[in-house]
Amino acid sequence: MNLASRSPLLPLVLAALLVGLSGCDDGAEPGAESEPQELVSFNGDIFGTFYQVAIADPLDTGRQEELEQGILDEMHEVDEQMSTWRDDSELSALNQAPIGEWQSISDEFMQVLELSQQINQQSDGAFDVTIGSLVNLWSFGPEAEPQEIPDEAVLEERLATVGMDAIELDPDNLRVRRLRDVYVDLSAIAKGFATDEVAAYLERQGIENYLVNLGGEVKVKGHRDGDSRLWRIGIEVPSDASQPRAEHIIGLEDISIATSGDYRHYFEQDGKRYSHTIDPRTGRPITHRLASISVVHSSNAMADALATALTVLGEDEGMDMAIRDNIAVVMLVRSDGDWESRVSPAFVERFGQEMVDSLGLKVVSAD
């Protein structure tokens, strides 16, 4: 099945992709002598980006074909539920429904909306899925308008409608309705959710060692060789260069990581750069020094949403939230034409001081 021709589900996060996640480790851990086991790998296009699933468990050909189809089915299901680019998705039906009219939705869609409400409250409004009309206005959504600064009056009009109180959830009956004319956009969480869904499918199939990489949102279980080698990912240097370069290489085991940033998807007008990341509290692109942030969490949907929220908050408020809520993060912050790598105490707790020191990362602690 060719997915390359499908309309993209998640243009925002993908265009700002900052994790050059080459999921597979080409070499052994220090001290190891055996050759790494050959992986079974499935690759293709989905959601307007790539996907890569690598499995270290031994599989015969028939089993490989079964798993590949199951992986595709999981991704297509999320696309059918949460795409803003498909007129027949559940999300499009919600956005096109009359104000106040209940819409029946899937359990998965409800999970994402409930998690979105949670992150919205946790971040004091820095994460808000009702921001779609502003995203479109700034030329970063399905409306694909000319890339230019929007009219101030139109911007204020759309900003006035934004807010999570504009959608009402009825989890017991799996239905939702809009109370104002907002455009719900799940770009900052649905790809992470899809990553979790593919991983959950593999676990239901008894797969014990895997890496799932959907456009840079990564979840891993077990080991690269089914024994001791960690899965490795590289956090990309903030750069406008066409070829990304990994700066920090991190070994992962039974965890996920998601990244958000502002330097790959933007437009310029009158010599000023306008980021694709819109602050839902102001309706305008972010302007601080935070170039990217990677969040490590057991849930990739949670990591995806938190990465966006922390990006909106910026290097200071974002780190304050990470410290307060014990979130493991790596921040790349612009500094005098270069960047500085900062991590939260939870990141040190997760990976150890030795690894943090070896990568030259600066630990930020609570005041």
ABEGO torsion letter per residue (X at the ends): XBAAABBBABAAAAAABABBBBABBABBBBGBABBBBBBBBBBEBBGGBBBBBBBABBBBAAAAAAAAAAAAAAAAAAAAAABAABAABAAAAAAABBBGBBBBBBAAAAAAAAAAAAAAAAAGGABBAAAAAAAAAAGABAAGBBBBBBBAAAAAAAAAABEAAABBBBAAAGBBBBABBBBBBAAAAAAAAAAAAAAAAAAAAGBABBBBBBGGBBBBBEBAAGAABBBBBBBBBBBABABBBBABBBBBBGBBBBBBBAAABBBBBGGBBBBABBBAAAGBBBABABABBBBBBABAAAAAAAAAAAAAAEAAAAAAAAAAAGBBBBBBBBBGGBBBBBBBAAAAAAAEAAAAAAAGBBBBBBX
